[in-house]
């Protein structure tokens, strides 16, 4: 008897010596005897025997069969023994499996039946046929599937004979076996099996599968298809329709279209789906007829069947349906016309745009947009001169979505010549879209808020905000995370660089590992386009000027800002008001002096409020020291009158974590309107200050704890207070 240590050594040796490959392990053929010894050992564990079987599966010969066969009756080892037996190319395996059929029960027997099926052992047909009647449903079902895998005429006959007396899952397993036999046998034998299956009353999937096989197997399958296309049995009708998709030829298409109009709505929908799959343009006349009248579900199915056919003759059909009185039909026609491809479809759409009917023209414009048609700039420009405002507006709006087709100056002139507010808004949209699309990468309008260079897994860190800001100011658009730039903040540890920055007013955070770079870019509209916009200001009326200002806001840049600043002094209040609003909402801090001046000098209360809100937002965006930012907040505080602006201020104070900022936040704790925001701000500032000002922080947190209602804020305040006390 092998000892435990010996068994382990044998299995390990087999795993390590290369000859035959088993997955990632190479097994030497010379180890077969040792592995057989493991199987026979009374000391080997279940896992050790399972490992031996696994290894034998790639090298075993007939010498291993007796040891493996001896394990077939073991419910725990049956699977692994069969795993090793199945690949062995020797008839002794089949003898062993056949012998086991008469001796085993339950799961081991089911497993052996499965292995016999895998090996296709024909001598097993007779005993397996007997097992189809077994009281053990698992055995009966395994026998049905195994006979199917054997797949010869005798197996098919055994399954067919047992079919009538079967039911439930046993019947399903027999049907499955019969399908496998039919696939193996082919020809007339297969047709006979399929005929038997299609004549069943249940299960329905076997009936449907039988019909499919019966149609596709025999030479006269078309006649059988036609017969079932008239069937009142929905299951069999559906199976016939689906099978038609596997049958080429014009006569099949004709058989399908011949049923349209004769059947129920549900059945017609099925046929239309099959015609779409076939892609035979010969079906278009019949589909067109179905689309024009009758049941709505059928009409929509017919409309949806036309685009897959890919034939231009379907275009007039869909165009005619665009004016259908039923909105759902008209919308379906429009959507499916948009889905069709080809130059002829494009030509039909362009003809619609040239039509004098406004509804038709608007539909054409919608189709041009949906189909993403190109080379339509000339036609759209012509439409901008149409007598109908809605056509003009839609055409103007779409011109901005055509890169390279329309000169920017043409769009500017469209705005200057616009006859209505709707046209002005459309031209504004087209210009703004073009500015954004043509924008080129630029380092402008980037503000560095915070930059930290630190070790990834602990270690030191360094605040490199000033260094990164200097690099950006010098023109750098890409910042590399490297010791060369920032020194070694954590020796022997891989570092990472995290930068929080604002680009065009949008705050974002990027983090990269040492050796990688962060690119800090915004989009800048080309100067030539901005020049055209600025030049147009002198020619524009008030409403047009306001629109141009909004486009300049989208364009950005120094020249655009210059025009906006000038417009704040325009004699027309509509223009100056728009310019002031844009200035107060400008995304970068360069306008802060202008905004602060407005906040202190504006006579109109609305302007003061805009300026105060703008200043509160812009002060933290400055590339400046904490002291300078704090000074800005101090300057703006006396100008704040409303609770809304007080809450905005409290949201920004955390960007200047100082004792003075903490005192400013605490001052708002007494008001019910600002108490919650004041608590949040005070805690955030206190957390940033830490133990540097323990007394001030402790006193502030005592007040926060007395005023706060938010549990999280209380928890944070308590933690800061405890730390300050230490």
PyMOL commands that set and color helices and strands:
alter all, ss='L'
color gray80, all
select helices_A, chain A and resi 4-16+29-40+46-56+62-69+78-85+91-101+106-119+122-131+137-150+153-163+168-185+187-198+204-217+221-229+234-244+250-257+265-278+281-292+296-309+313-321+327-339+343-354+358-370+377-383+389-399+408-416+421-438+465-473+483-486+527-537+542-555+558-567+573-584+589-601+605-619+626-637+643-653+659-666+675-707+711-725
alter helices_A, ss='H'
color red, helices_A
select strands_A, chain A and resi 20-22+25-27+440-442+446-455+461-463+478-480+495-503+506-513+517-519+522-524
alter strands_A, ss='S'
color yellow, strands_A
deselect
rebuild
show_as cartoon
